[in-house]
Amino acid sequence: MIRSLKIYLYAGILIISAWFKLLRVKMKLNQSGTSITMDHIFATPKNVSQKIIKKTNSAIHVTGQEKLPDGPVLFIANHQGLFDILALLGHLGKPVGFIAKKEIKKLPVVSNWMKLLHCVFIDRSDRRQSVNAINQGIASLKAGHSIVIFPEGTRGNGSELSTFKSGSLRLATKAKVPIVPVAIDGTYQILEAGKGKVDASTISLTINDPIYPEVYQDKKHGELAEDIQKVVERALRSNGRTSQVETTSETVPLTD
């Protein structure tokens, strides 16, 4: 447990140091005539994420980066644990924001960086706010910013997939951007499996073939969600993970 506390402390120090970099980025953004790229803004969250994963002594293997399309993309990933976000930020190979639950807005420093990355905060209990959040995400994609969604709606237990909800696929179908399914495996073992105790793991991040608008435009959202889930399941099986679908009763707005 002492090792876990040291890692938590290390992560906290990195986040505090990121606050000063955040101030410098905001200062540049507020200076007239100063241009700053999304790659520059993304560099700090990417670096912090990589360092935290490394500190856990976890290895990460990424396949399929050559498949990433240019321009904005809607990434659809399974959700095993908190380290999914760090794995994607640190190793996906493209600046991304997230559709995140509204509670994260309360986290100092982290929420400020997320806003710079064009993350969208959603209140699943409020249908109207959820619709507004999806519309914000559509606008962000149209403006050229990639987004990650976790269509299971909640973190799984590592060995099973919950049914992919279809409502958030409107982000892609309305913005007309490619969809890239991503399979994440091994993150559950770092934190959630130990009930908060940090352990090393081997993470695999599998980037699958993009699904372009001309391919999905005639499909219903429910059918598209099923197709994407099958792609993720196949990728997890190829990594040695037997993933079964677990249908949950959790109420999530924005369904077909």
C-alpha positions in Angstrom: 0.0 0.0 0.0 3.0 2.3 0.6 3.9 2.0 -3.0 0.4 3.0 -4.0 0.6 6.0 -1.8 3.9 7.0 -3.4 2.3 6.8 -6.9 -0.7 8.8 -5.8 1.7 11.5 -4.4 3.7 11.4 -7.6 0.6 11.9 -9.7 -0.5 14.8 -7.5 2.9 16.5 -7.9 2.7 16.1 -11.7 -0.8 17.6 -11.7 0.3 20.6 -9.5 3.2 21.2 -11.8 0.8 21.1 -14.8 -1.0 24.0 -13.2 1.9 26.4 -13.9 2.1 25.1 -17.5 -1.7 25.7 -17.8 -1.2 29.3 -16.8 1.4 29.8 -19.4 -0.8 28.2 -22.1 -3.7 30.5 -21.1 -1.4 33.5 -21.2 -0.4 32.7 -24.7 -4.0 32.1 -25.8 -4.9 35.5 -24.4 -2.1 37.3 -26.2 -3.3 38.9 -29.4 -1.4 37.7 -32.5 0.0 34.6 -30.7 -0.8 31.3 -32.3 -0.7 28.1 -30.3 -1.5 24.7 -31.8 -3.6 21.9 -30.3 -0.4 19.7 -30.4 1.3 22.2 -28.1 -1.7 22.3 -25.7 -1.9 18.5 -25.7 1.8 18.0 -24.9 1.4 18.5 -21.1 -1.6 16.1 -20.6 0.1 13.6 -22.9 3.4 13.8 -20.9 1.8 13.6 -17.5 -0.3 10.6 -18.5 2.8 8.7 -19.9 4.8 9.4 -16.7 2.0 8.2 -14.4 1.6 4.9 -16.3 5.4 4.4 -16.3 5.5 5.0 -12.6 3.1 2.1 -12.1 5.7 -0.2 -13.8 3.1 -1.0 -16.4 3.9 -1.8 -20.0 1.8 -0.5 -22.8 1.6 -1.9 -26.3 -0.1 0.1 -29.1 -1.1 -1.3 -32.4 -2.8 0.3 -35.4 -1.6 3.9 -35.1 -0.9 3.9 -38.9 -4.7 3.5 -39.3 -5.5 7.0 -37.8 -7.2 9.3 -40.3 -6.2 12.9 -40.7 -8.6 15.4 -39.3 -11.2 15.0 -36.5 -12.2 11.5 -35.4 -14.8 10.1 -33.0 -13.0 7.4 -31.0 -15.2 4.7 -29.5 -13.5 2.7 -26.8 -14.5 0.1 -24.1 -14.0 1.3 -20.5 -12.1 -0.9 -18.1 -10.9 1.6 -15.6 -9.6 5.1 -14.8 -6.3 4.4 -16.5 -8.1 4.1 -19.9 -8.0 7.9 -20.0 -4.3 8.0 -19.2 -3.6 5.4 -21.8 -5.5 7.2 -24.5 -4.0 10.6 -23.6 -0.5 9.3 -23.5 -0.4 6.8 -26.3 -3.2 7.1 -28.8 -1.1 9.3 -31.1 -3.6 12.1 -31.6 -4.9 15.0 -29.5 -8.3 14.1 -28.1 -10.9 15.4 -25.7 -13.5 13.3 -23.9 -17.2 13.1 -23.2 -16.9 13.1 -19.4 -19.3 13.0 -16.5 -20.0 16.4 -15.0 -18.5 15.5 -11.6 -15.0 15.8 -13.2 -15.6 19.6 -13.5 -15.0 19.8 -9.7 -11.4 18.6 -10.0 -8.9 21.5 -9.9 -6.3 21.7 -12.7 -7.6 18.5 -14.4 -10.9 20.1 -15.4 -9.1 23.2 -16.7 -6.9 21.1 -19.0 -10.0 19.2 -20.1 -11.7 22.4 -21.2 -8.6 23.3 -23.3 -8.8 19.9 -24.9 -12.5 20.6 -25.9 -13.8 18.0 -23.5 -17.6 18.0 -23.0 -19.1 17.4 -19.6 -22.4 15.6 -19.4 -25.1 15.1 -16.8 -26.7 11.7 -17.6 -29.5 12.3 -15.2 -30.7 15.4 -17.1 -31.8 14.6 -20.6 -32.0 18.2 -21.8 -28.4 18.9 -20.6 -27.3 15.6 -22.2 -28.7 16.7 -25.5 -26.9 20.1 -25.2 -23.7 18.3 -24.4 -24.0 16.1 -27.5 -24.6 19.2 -29.6 -21.4 20.7 -28.1 -19.5 17.6 -29.0 -20.9 17.8 -32.6 -19.8 21.4 -32.9 -16.3 20.5 -31.5 -15.9 17.7 -34.1 -16.9 20.0 -36.9 -14.4 22.5 -35.6 -11.6 19.9 -36.1 -11.2 18.4 -32.6 -11.2 14.6 -32.0 -13.3 13.2 -29.2 -13.4 9.9 -27.3 -16.6 8.3 -26.0 -17.1 5.3 -23.8 -20.5 4.0 -25.0 -20.8 1.4 -22.2 -21.8 4.4 -20.0 -19.7 3.2 -17.0 -16.5 1.3 -16.2 -16.7 -2.5 -16.5 -15.0 -5.1 -14.4 -12.3 -5.8 -16.9 -13.5 -9.1 -18.2 -16.9 -8.2 -19.7 -18.3 -5.6 -22.0 -21.6 -3.9 -21.2 -23.9 -3.2 -24.1 -22.7 -0.2 -26.2 -25.3 2.6 -26.0 -26.1 4.1 -29.4 -27.2 7.6 -28.6 -23.8 9.2 -28.5 -23.1 7.9 -32.0 -25.0 11.0 -33.1 -21.7 12.8 -32.5 -20.2 11.1 -35.6 -23.3 10.9 -37.8 -24.2 14.6 -37.4 -20.6 15.8 -37.7 -19.9 13.4 -40.5 -16.5 12.3 -39.2 -14.8 8.9 -39.2 -15.4 6.5 -36.3 -12.4 4.6 -35.0 -13.1 1.7 -32.6 -10.4 1.3 -29.9 -10.0 -1.8 -27.7 -8.3 -1.3 -24.3 -7.2 -4.2 -22.2 -5.2 -4.4 -19.0 -6.1 -1.1 -17.3 -8.6 -2.7 -14.8 -5.7 -4.6 -13.2 -3.8 -1.4 -12.4 -6.3 0.2 -10.0 -9.8 -1.2 -9.9 -8.9 -4.9 -9.4 -6.9 -4.0 -6.3 -9.7 -1.8 -4.9 -7.5 1.3 -5.1 -4.2 -0.4 -4.6 -2.0 0.3 -7.6 -0.4 -2.8 -9.4 1.6 -3.1 -12.5 -0.1 -4.4 -15.6 0.3 -4.9 -19.3 -1.9 -2.6 -21.3 -2.9 -3.2 -24.9 -4.3 -0.4 -27.0 -5.7 -1.6 -30.3 -6.7 1.0 -32.9 -9.0 -0.6 -35.4 -9.9 0.3 -39.0 -11.8 3.6 -39.3 -15.5 3.5 -40.3 -16.1 6.3 -42.7 -19.4 8.3 -43.1 -20.0 6.7 -46.5 -20.0 3.3 -44.9 -22.2 4.1 -41.8 -24.5 6.8 -43.2 -27.3 4.3 -44.1 -27.2 2.4 -40.8 -29.4 2.9 -37.8 -27.6 4.0 -34.6 -28.4 0.7 -32.9 -27.0 -1.4 -35.7 -23.9 0.8 -35.9 -23.3 0.4 -32.1 -23.6 -3.4 -32.4 -21.1 -3.5 -35.3 -18.6 -1.4 -33.4 -19.0 -3.5 -30.3 -18.2 -6.6 -32.3 -15.0 -5.0 -33.6 -13.9 -4.2 -30.1 -14.8 -7.7 -28.9 -12.7 -9.3 -31.6 -9.7 -7.1 -30.8 -10.0 -8.1 -27.1 -10.3 -11.8 -27.9 -7.2 -11.5 -30.1 -5.3 -10.2 -27.0 -6.4 -13.3 -25.1 -9.3 -11.6 -23.3 -12.6 -13.5 -23.5 -15.2 -10.7 -23.4 -18.8 -11.4 -23.0 -21.6 -8.8 -23.3 -23.2 -7.9 -20.0 -26.5 -6.1 -20.5 -26.9 -3.5 -17.8 -30.0 -1.8 -16.5 -28.4 1.6 -16.0 -30.5 4.3 -17.5 -28.5 6.4 -19.9 -30.3 9.2 -21.9 -29.8 9.7 -25.6 -30.8 6.4 -26.9 -32.5 5.7 -30.2 
